[in-house]
Amino acid sequence: MSKAQIQYTDNHQAALVKILRAVGYRHGPWQVFRDFVAMGAIALSNATDLIQQPEREAEYLKIVARYSKVEASELARGFAHVVMALEAGMCDFLGALYMRLELGDAWKGQYFTPYEVCRLMAAVTLGEQASQEVEKKGFVTVCDPCVGGGAMVIAAAHALLDAKINYQQHMHAVAVDIDMVSVHMAYIQLSLLHIPAVIYHGNSLSLEVWSVWRTPAHTLGFWDAKLHRTEASCAEFRESGIGEPGEMPLVDPDAVEERVSAVLVLRAYATASINVRDQMTLF
């Protein structure tokens, strides 16, 4: 990012820190941050994921009821700072905010990789492979088995942008994290940057899945159909022992077999995708 862009982002981060700390005097900093990202993620999800809307709207109302009207208004104003910061350019705004609030050290023991390091890793991991995949089947699929705030997926999209490839049309990501706060953070950032992705709240090692979060770019871009149509995916699904994509049901929140379907998707992505962390795939 340019110096001007960094300064612009820092200004929004400073303003949001002030809001969260002010509201946090009564509720506690960790509780406020957790509720802030949960409400933001739910609000974005409800705009396009209509099947899960009733349940998530009920959760939203349960969360916002903890706060006074003034506090809720301040949190809404704080979310505007997230939107404006990400409009300025690609970055891990919420991950940096999380560390700035010292929530990783004091509460969860989590430490997010600085975004510039993620950019370097993404450039090295993707290399020419991304361009070759785009030329071969029209898009590249990436996976992140421990997504955190989404920095590595954002960096992968950034790497494609640097290569003059429109990531909104030519990249799809599947990401997993065991921590619900991280899932919400990643969902907010990938949604606002219009990155097609499905984020699973689950365990990459045990393949347990508790909830599924599809970004608006995934839904509005008809990515379920795109992923199932590609002939390359057909071959990769067969090689992984899962069968034809057409035989694998889409992940439907109302379906009894939702978790089973999600596990199949995770396994398929492990075989078919570029692991953005350039490590052994865990699922």
C-alpha positions in Angstrom: 0.0 0.0 0.0 1.1 3.6 -0.6 2.0 5.8 2.4 -1.2 7.8 1.8 -3.3 4.7 1.8 -1.6 3.4 5.0 -2.3 6.7 6.7 -5.9 6.6 5.6 -6.4 3.1 6.9 -4.6 3.9 10.2 -7.0 6.9 10.6 -10.0 4.6 10.3 -8.4 2.0 12.6 -7.7 4.7 15.3 -11.4 5.9 15.0 -12.7 2.4 15.4 -10.4 1.6 18.3 -11.8 4.7 20.1 -15.4 3.5 19.5 -14.7 -0.1 20.6 -12.9 1.0 23.8 -15.6 3.5 24.7 -18.3 0.8 24.4 -16.0 -1.7 26.0 -15.9 0.2 29.3 -19.2 -1.3 30.2 -19.1 -4.6 28.4 -15.4 -5.5 28.3 -13.2 -5.2 25.2 -13.3 -8.9 24.1 -17.1 -9.1 24.4 -17.5 -5.9 22.4 -15.1 -7.0 19.6 -16.7 -10.4 19.4 -20.2 -8.9 19.2 -19.1 -6.2 16.7 -17.7 -8.7 14.1 -20.7 -11.1 14.7 -23.2 -8.4 14.0 -21.3 -7.2 10.9 -21.0 -10.7 9.5 -24.7 -11.5 10.1 -25.8 -8.2 8.5 -23.7 -9.0 5.4 -24.9 -12.7 5.2 -28.5 -11.8 5.5 -28.4 -9.7 2.4 -27.8 -12.7 0.2 -28.0 -16.0 2.2 -31.8 -16.0 2.5 -32.0 -19.6 3.6 -30.1 -19.0 6.8 -31.5 -15.5 7.3 -34.2 -16.2 9.9 -31.8 -18.0 12.3 -29.0 -15.5 11.9 -31.4 -12.5 12.3 -32.6 -14.0 15.6 -28.9 -14.2 16.7 -28.3 -10.6 15.6 -31.3 -9.4 17.7 -30.1 -11.3 20.7 -26.6 -9.7 20.4 -27.7 -6.2 19.8 -30.1 -6.4 22.8 -27.1 -6.2 25.1 -26.4 -2.7 24.1 -28.2 0.6 24.5 -29.4 2.5 21.4 -26.5 4.9 21.7 -24.0 2.0 21.9 -25.6 0.2 19.0 -25.4 3.4 16.9 -21.7 3.8 17.8 -21.0 0.2 16.7 -22.8 0.8 13.4 -20.7 3.9 12.9 -17.6 1.8 13.7 -18.6 -0.7 10.9 -18.6 2.2 8.5 -14.9 2.7 9.2 -14.3 -1.0 8.3 -16.1 -0.5 5.0 -14.2 2.8 4.1 -10.8 1.3 5.1 -11.3 -1.7 2.8 -12.6 0.5 0.0 -9.2 2.3 0.1 -7.3 -0.9 -0.8 -6.7 -4.6 0.0 -5.4 -5.2 3.5 -6.1 -7.2 6.7 -7.8 -4.4 8.5 -9.6 -6.4 11.2 -6.6 -8.6 11.8 -4.4 -5.6 12.4 -7.2 -4.1 14.6 -7.4 -7.4 16.6 -3.6 -7.1 17.4 -3.8 -3.4 18.1 -6.5 -4.0 20.7 -4.1 -6.7 22.2 -6.9 -9.3 22.1 -4.7 -12.0 20.7 -2.2 -11.8 23.6 -4.6 -11.1 26.5 -7.5 -13.4 25.6 -7.0 -16.0 22.9 -3.3 -16.5 22.3 -3.8 -15.8 18.6 -1.3 -13.9 16.5 -2.1 -12.9 12.9 0.6 -12.8 10.3 1.3 -9.2 9.1 -0.4 -8.5 5.8 2.8 -7.7 3.9 4.2 -11.1 4.9 1.0 -12.7 3.6 1.5 -10.9 0.3 5.0 -12.2 -0.1 3.8 -15.8 0.8 0.9 -15.6 -1.7 3.2 -14.3 -4.5 5.6 -17.2 -3.9 2.9 -19.8 -3.5 0.8 -18.8 -6.5 3.6 -17.9 -8.8 2.8 -18.8 -12.4 0.5 -21.6 -11.2 -2.5 -19.3 -10.8 -2.2 -17.9 -14.4 -1.9 -21.5 -15.7 -5.0 -22.6 -13.8 -7.0 -19.6 -15.0 -6.0 -20.3 -18.6 -6.8 -24.0 -18.2 -10.3 -23.8 -16.6 -11.2 -20.1 -16.3 -10.5 -19.7 -12.6 -8.2 -20.8 -9.8 -9.3 -22.3 -6.5 -7.4 -21.7 -3.3 -7.9 -23.1 0.2 -6.8 -22.0 3.7 -7.2 -24.5 6.5 -6.7 -22.0 9.3 -8.0 -18.7 7.8 -7.8 -16.4 10.8 -8.9 -13.0 9.7 -8.6 -13.9 6.1 -5.3 -12.3 5.4 -3.9 -15.1 3.3 -6.9 -15.3 1.0 -6.9 -11.5 0.6 -3.2 -11.7 -0.2 -4.0 -14.4 -2.9 -6.6 -12.1 -4.4 -4.1 -9.3 -4.3 -1.5 -11.4 -6.1 -3.9 -12.1 -8.9 -4.8 -8.4 -9.1 -1.0 -7.6 -9.4 -0.9 -10.1 -12.2 -3.8 -8.2 -14.0 -6.3 -11.0 -13.2 -9.7 -10.1 -12.0 -10.0 -12.1 -8.8 -13.7 -11.4 -8.5 -14.3 -13.5 -11.7 -11.3 -15.8 -11.7 -10.6 -17.0 -8.1 -12.7 -18.9 -5.6 -11.6 -19.7 -2.0 -12.6 -22.2 0.6 -11.4 -21.4 4.1 -11.8 -23.0 7.6 -11.2 -21.9 11.1 -12.1 -23.4 14.5 -12.7 -20.0 16.1 -16.0 -18.3 15.4 -14.6 -14.8 15.8 -12.0 -15.5 13.1 -14.7 -16.9 10.8 -16.7 -13.7 11.3 -13.6 -11.5 10.7 -12.7 -13.3 7.6 -16.3 -13.3 6.3 -16.6 -9.5 6.7 -13.4 -8.8 4.9 -13.8 -11.2 2.1 -17.4 -10.1 1.6 -16.5 -6.4 1.5 -13.7 -7.1 -0.9 -16.1 -9.1 -3.0 -14.0 -12.3 -3.0 -16.0 -15.4 -3.9 -15.5 -17.7 -1.0 -17.1 -20.3 1.4 -15.9 -20.1 5.0 -16.5 -23.0 7.3 -16.6 -22.8 11.0 -15.1 -26.1 11.6 -12.0 -28.2 12.4 -9.6 -28.9 9.5 -8.2 -31.9 11.3 -11.4 -33.7 12.4 -13.5 -32.4 9.5 -16.2 -31.3 11.9 -18.3 -28.5 10.4 -20.6 -26.3 12.6 -21.7 -23.6 10.2 -21.2 -22.4 6.6 -20.7 -18.8 5.5 -21.0 -18.0 1.8 -19.8 -14.5 0.7 -22.1 -12.4 -1.4 -19.6 -12.7 -4.3 -20.0 -16.5 -4.1 -23.8 -16.4 -4.2 -24.3 -13.6 -6.7 -21.6 -15.1 -8.9 -23.3 -18.5 -9.1 -20.1 -20.2 -8.0 -21.8 -23.4 -6.9 -22.7 -24.0 -10.6 -19.3 -22.9 -11.9 -17.4 -25.3 -9.5 -19.7 -28.2 -10.5 -19.5 -27.6 -14.2 -15.8 -27.5 -14.8 -14.4 -30.6 -16.4 -11.1 -30.2 -14.5 -13.0 -30.4 -11.2 -14.7 -33.6 -12.4 -11.4 -35.3 -12.9 -10.0 -34.0 -9.6 -13.1 -35.2 -7.6 -12.8 -38.6 -9.2 -9.2 -38.9 -8.3 -10.0 -38.0 -4.7 -12.4 -40.9 -4.5 -15.5 -38.8 -4.0 -17.2 -39.3 -7.4 -18.6 -37.0 -9.9 -19.4 -33.4 -8.7 -22.9 -33.9 -10.0 -23.4 -36.7 -7.6 -22.3 -34.6 -4.7 -25.1 -32.5 -3.2 -24.6 -28.8 -2.7 -24.2 -27.7 0.9 -27.8 -26.8 1.9 -28.3 -25.4 5.4 -31.7 -27.1 5.6 -30.4 -30.5 4.5 -30.0 -33.3 7.0 -26.6 -34.2 5.4 -25.2 -30.7 5.5 -22.1 -31.6 7.5 -21.5 -34.6 5.3 -21.7 -32.5 2.2 -19.4 -29.9 3.7 -16.8 -32.5 4.5 -16.9 -33.7 0.9 -16.3 -30.1 -0.3 -13.4 -29.7 2.1 -11.8 -32.9 0.9 -12.3 -32.0 -2.7 -10.7 -28.6 -2.2 -7.7 -30.2 -0.5 -7.0 -32.1 -3.6 -8.0 -29.6 -6.3 -6.8 -26.3 -4.9 -3.7 -24.2 -4.2 -3.0 -24.2 -0.5 -2.2 -20.5 0.1 0.0 -21.3 3.1 2.2 -23.5 0.9 2.1 -26.3 3.4 0.7 -29.8 3.7 -3.0 -29.6 3.4 -4.6 -30.6 6.7 -8.1 -31.7 5.4 
